[in-house]
Amino acid sequence: MRFLHPTRDAELELALEDVFILPGCWEGGSRLETDLRPPDFAGGSHPVVAANMNAVTGKRMAEAMARFGGLGVLPQDMALEHVERIVRHIQGADPRYDTPLWVRPTATLRDVEGLIHKRAHKMVVVVDESHRPVGIVKPGDLRERDQYAPVSDVMTPRPVTLPIGTTNRDAYLHMEAARVHSVPVVDTDGRLHGVLTAEDAVRLEILAPSLDADGRLMVAAAVGISADAVERAVALAELGVSALVLDTAHGHQRRMLETIARVREALGGAVPIVAGNVCTAAGTRDLVEAGADVVKVNVGPGAMCTTRMQTGVGRPTFSAVAECAAEARRLGKHVWADGGVRHPRDVALYCAAGASRVMVGTMMAGTWESPGDIQVDPEGHLYKVNWGMASARAVSDRTAGLDPFDRAKKGFFREGISRSRIYLREGQESVGAILVDIITGLQSSLTYVGARDLDAFHANAVIGVQTVAGFGEGTPHGRVRR
């Protein structure tokens, strides 16, 4: 990467909105010729990572992210037994088909209401005693119905199904002809195996799943830097997680360095270690020398974070990632850019700055796949609740085992929002839809600068600095004014 005006621009501290990428010459044909596989460790068809936030990444998010080529990081606050259950589920899930929601014909509509918004396909399959589909229930079937009525009264019988192994093209055309949005997928004995939507049949042509060496969907997990960090890291490694993320808000500290060294000693090179957060070359260097394979970069840009407003500490995102990535590359390692992503362009800019992967949080919180239940505001709009991992709410949950007085003291130290409504946006309610927007944008970015992979993208990128007006004229402004 180089700046368009290096003698001036390289001295500035720049946020994502301050910069743009200059186009170059593309010698290829299609944007599909680009290779977005991250260069840090094996696995993943693109660099997007779902952040280890309690309101962002759980079982459904991590599964969907892996199925669509990314990586989900389970939060550090999650009880180990829950992590084990989730990891086992994800590793056993089908790499192509979504996990089905199902009930028996005698189940009530109340039972269905508790399930139907748990997956983006929004379909509950009714199965018989042999687990063969006999009907389906969609959200529209629940309107103005007695919630204790049996599903057999409202289900669509004899549903359209697809056999395992149907190509994405044939599956899409079959659903188009049958005028259905999603279908149950059945095995050779006709038993329910999964669910495929028409949109996912197309997305799976672009987003190949993230698989480990054993062909299972990948999942990562976060670990704090408390006294039991090594014990937890060893347990997670034994479960087969694809990466460990040692995480604290201020990563450039003695306890982090000691924890990295101890985890590295306990695990050797069995699992990649990601550690952070930092925002300086010195911080990056110290974490790498302690044993980190990847350093997580950025302090304070997250949508739920109040660190900069409360402490004045942090650094503009683009400059932080560019400097830390340069130092990591000098040492033969990599960085992840963490936080601040609001548009697909932000992922492209982080990769141009040298990040091997990009963590996304709040953008993913308002989806069917994020943890928590759907809420409805007084106007009928759907949303989910999000909160920061250094907020009063998170601190309270994290210190639940302490003496009440000690909890009260720790409660003063909070640097995040405890409750925020993240609305589901039309057309962006699923992780798959958001990822397609990000990844197709990133593919186009590579072709604009004449690069076929992420390393070449970073090498070729020419970065310019713009005014607020320059950023504004690049935003959509053709809406009809009334």
Secondary structure, DSSP 8 states (H G I E B T S, - for coil): -EESSHHHHTTS---GGGEEE------SS-GGG-B---SSSS--SS-EEE---TTT-SHHHHHHHHHTT-EEEE-TTS-HHHHHHHHHHHHHS-SSSB--EEE-TT-BHHHHHTTTTSSTT--EEEE-TTS-EEEEE-GGGGTT--TTSBGGGTSEES---EETT--HHHHHHHHHHHT-SEEEEE-TTS-EEEEEEHHHHHHTTT----B-TTS-B--EEEE-SSTTHHHHHHHHHHHT-SEEEEE-SS-SSHHHHHHHHHHHHHHTTSS-EEEEEE-SHHHHHHHHHHT-SEEEE-SS-STTB-HHHHH-----HHHHHHHHHHHHHHTT-EEEEES---SHHHHHHHHHHT-SEEEE-HHHHSSTTSSS--EE-TTS-EEEEE--TTSHHHHHHHTTTS-HHHHHHHTT---B-S-EEEE--TT-SSHHHHHHHHHHHHHHHHHHHT-SBHHHHHHH-EEEE--HHHHHHTS-------
